[in-house]
Amino acid sequence: MNALSRKTTLQKSKKLKLKKWKSRSLQQTEKTRTRK
């Protein structure tokens, strides 16, 4: 594995993590909204 491919995979995983975190936070806000 060369440095470039490793860099791109790191960026991809970062984006995926961000997506997951965003969806999770959205779900949390939805839950709090319905609770009110």
VEXSEGU-305403 format. One record per atom (N, C-alpha, C, CB): atom name; x, y, z; chain; residue in one letter. Coordinates in Angstrom, 1 decimal. Each point is the difference from the previous one (the first is absolute). Glycine has a CB too. Example, Ala and Ser with C-alpha at 12.3 -4.5 7.8 and 13.67 -1.06 7.14 Angstrom:
REM residues 2
 atomo      x      y      z cadena residuo
     N   13.2   -5.7    7.8      A       A
    CA   -0.9    1.2    0.0      A       A
     C    0.9    1.2    0.0      A       A
    CB   -1.9   -1.2    1.2      A       A
     N    1.5    2.3   -1.9      A       S
    CA    0.9    1.1    0.0      A       S
     C   -0.8    1.1    0.8      A       S
    CB    1.2   -0.6   -2.2      A       S
***
This chain:
REM residues 36
 atomo      x      y      z cadena residuo
     N    0.8   -1.2    0.0      A       M
    CA   -0.8    1.2    0.0      A       M
     C    0.9    1.3    0.0      A       M
    CB   -1.9   -1.3    1.2      A       M
     N    1.7    2.1   -2.2      A       N
    CA    0.8    1.2   -0.1      A       N
     C   -0.6    1.1    0.9      A       N
    CB    0.8   -0.6   -2.3      A       N
     N   -0.1    1.7    2.5      A       A
    CA   -0.5    1.1    0.8      A       A
     C   -1.3    0.6   -0.5      A       A
    CB    2.4    0.5    0.7      A       A
     N   -2.4   -0.3   -2.1      A       L
    CA   -1.2    0.7   -0.6      A       L
     C   -1.3   -0.8    0.3      A       L
    CB    1.5    0.9   -1.8      A       L
     N   -1.4   -2.2    1.6      A       S
    CA   -1.3   -0.8    0.2      A       S
     C   -0.3    0.0    1.5      A       S
    CB    0.5   -1.5   -2.0      A       S
     N    0.5    1.5    2.8      A       R
    CA   -0.3    0.0    1.4      A       R
     C   -0.7    1.3    0.4      A       R
    CB    2.0   -1.5    0.5      A       R
     N   -1.5    2.6   -1.1      A       K
    CA   -0.6    1.3    0.3      A       K
     C   -1.5    0.0   -0.4      A       K
    CB    2.3    1.1   -0.4      A       K
     N   -2.5   -1.6   -0.8      A       T
    CA   -1.4    0.0   -0.5      A       T
     C   -0.9   -0.8    0.8      A       T
    CB    0.8    0.4   -2.3      A       T
     N   -0.4   -1.6    2.8      A       T
    CA   -0.8   -0.9    0.8      A       T
     C   -0.3    0.7    1.3      A       T
    CB    1.0   -2.0   -1.1      A       T
     N    0.1    2.7    1.6      A       L
    CA   -0.2    0.8    1.3      A       L
     C   -1.1    1.0   -0.1      A       L
    CB    2.4   -0.4    0.6      A       L
     N   -2.4    1.1   -1.8      A       Q
    CA   -1.0    1.1   -0.2      A       Q
     C   -1.3   -0.6   -0.1      A       Q
    CB    1.7    1.4   -1.2      A       Q
     N   -1.8   -2.6    0.5      A       K
    CA   -1.3   -0.7   -0.2      A       K
     C   -0.6   -0.4    1.4      A       K
    CB    0.8   -0.8   -2.3      A       K
     N    0.1    0.2    3.1      A       S
    CA   -0.5   -0.4    1.3      A       S
     C   -0.4    1.2    0.9      A       S
    CB    1.5   -2.0   -0.2      A       S
     N   -0.8    3.1    0.0      A       K
    CA   -0.4    1.2    0.7      A       K
     C   -1.4    0.5   -0.4      A       K
    CB    2.5    0.6    0.2      A       K
     N   -2.7   -0.6   -1.5      A       K
    CA   -1.3    0.4   -0.5      A       K
     C   -1.1   -0.9    0.5      A       K
    CB    1.1    0.9   -2.1      A       K
     N   -0.8   -2.2    2.1      A       L
    CA   -1.0   -1.0    0.4      A       L
     C   -0.3    0.2    1.5      A       L
    CB    0.8   -1.6   -1.7      A       L
     N    0.2    1.9    2.5      A       K
    CA   -0.2    0.2    1.4      A       K
     C   -0.9    1.3    0.2      A       K
    CB    2.2   -1.1    0.5      A       K
     N   -1.9    2.1   -1.3      A       L
    CA   -0.7    1.2    0.1      A       L
     C   -1.5   -0.2   -0.3      A       L
    CB    2.1    1.3   -0.7      A       L
     N   -2.3   -2.1   -0.4      A       K
    CA   -1.4   -0.3   -0.4      A       K
     C   -0.7   -0.7    1.1      A       K
    CB    0.7   -0.2   -2.4      A       K
     N    0.0   -0.8    3.0      A       K
    CA   -0.7   -0.8    1.1      A       K
     C   -0.3    0.9    1.1      A       K
    CB    1.3   -2.0   -0.7      A       K
     N   -0.3    2.9    1.1      A       W
    CA   -0.2    0.9    1.1      A       W
     C   -1.2    1.0   -0.3      A       W
    CB    2.5   -0.2    0.6      A       W
     N   -2.5    0.7   -1.8      A       K
    CA   -1.1    0.9   -0.4      A       K
     C   -1.3   -0.7    0.1      A       K
    CB    1.5    1.2   -1.5      A       K
     N   -1.7   -2.4    1.0      A       S
    CA   -1.2   -0.7    0.1      A       S
     C   -0.4   -0.3    1.4      A       S
    CB    0.5   -1.0   -2.2      A       S
     N    0.5    0.7    3.0      A       R
    CA   -0.3   -0.3    1.4      A       R
     C   -0.5    1.2    0.8      A       R
    CB    1.8   -1.7   -0.1      A       R
     N   -1.1    2.9   -0.2      A       S
    CA   -0.4    1.2    0.7      A       S
     C   -1.4    0.4   -0.5      A       S
    CB    2.4    0.7    0.1      A       S
     N   -2.7   -0.9   -1.4      A       L
    CA   -1.3    0.3   -0.5      A       L
     C   -1.1   -0.9    0.7      A       L
    CB    1.0    0.6   -2.3      A       L
     N   -0.7   -1.9    2.4      A       Q
    CA   -0.9   -0.8    0.7      A       Q
     C   -0.3    0.4    1.5      A       Q
    CB    0.8   -1.9   -1.4      A       Q
     N    0.3    2.4    2.0      A       Q
    CA   -0.1    0.5    1.4      A       Q
     C   -0.9    1.2    0.0      A       Q
    CB    2.3   -0.8    0.5      A       Q
     N   -2.1    1.7   -1.4      A       T
    CA   -0.9    1.2    0.0      A       T
     C   -1.4   -0.3   -0.3      A       T
    CB    2.0    1.3   -0.8      A       T
     N   -2.2   -2.3   -0.1      A       E
    CA   -1.4   -0.5   -0.3      A       E
     C   -0.7   -0.5    1.3      A       E
    CB    0.7   -0.5   -2.4      A       E
     N    0.1   -0.3    3.1      A       K
    CA   -0.5   -0.6    1.3      A       K
     C   -0.4    1.1    1.0      A       K
    CB    1.4   -2.0   -0.4      A       K
     N   -0.5    3.0    0.5      A       T
    CA   -0.3    1.0    1.0      A       T
     C   -1.2    0.9   -0.5      A       T
    CB    2.4    0.0    0.7      A       T
     N   -2.6    0.1   -2.0      A       R
    CA   -1.1    0.8   -0.6      A       R
     C   -1.3   -0.7    0.3      A       R
    CB    1.6    0.9   -1.8      A       R
     N   -1.6   -2.2    1.6      A       T
    CA   -1.3   -0.7    0.2      A       T
     C   -0.3   -0.1    1.5      A       T
    CB    0.5   -1.4   -2.1      A       T
     N    0.5    1.4    2.9      A       R
    CA   -0.2   -0.1    1.5      A       R
     C   -0.7    1.3    0.5      A       R
    CB    2.0   -1.5    0.2      A       R
     N   -1.7    2.6   -0.8      A       K
    CA   -0.6    1.3    0.5      A       K
     C   -1.5    0.1   -0.2      A       K
    CB    2.2    1.0   -0.5      A       K
***
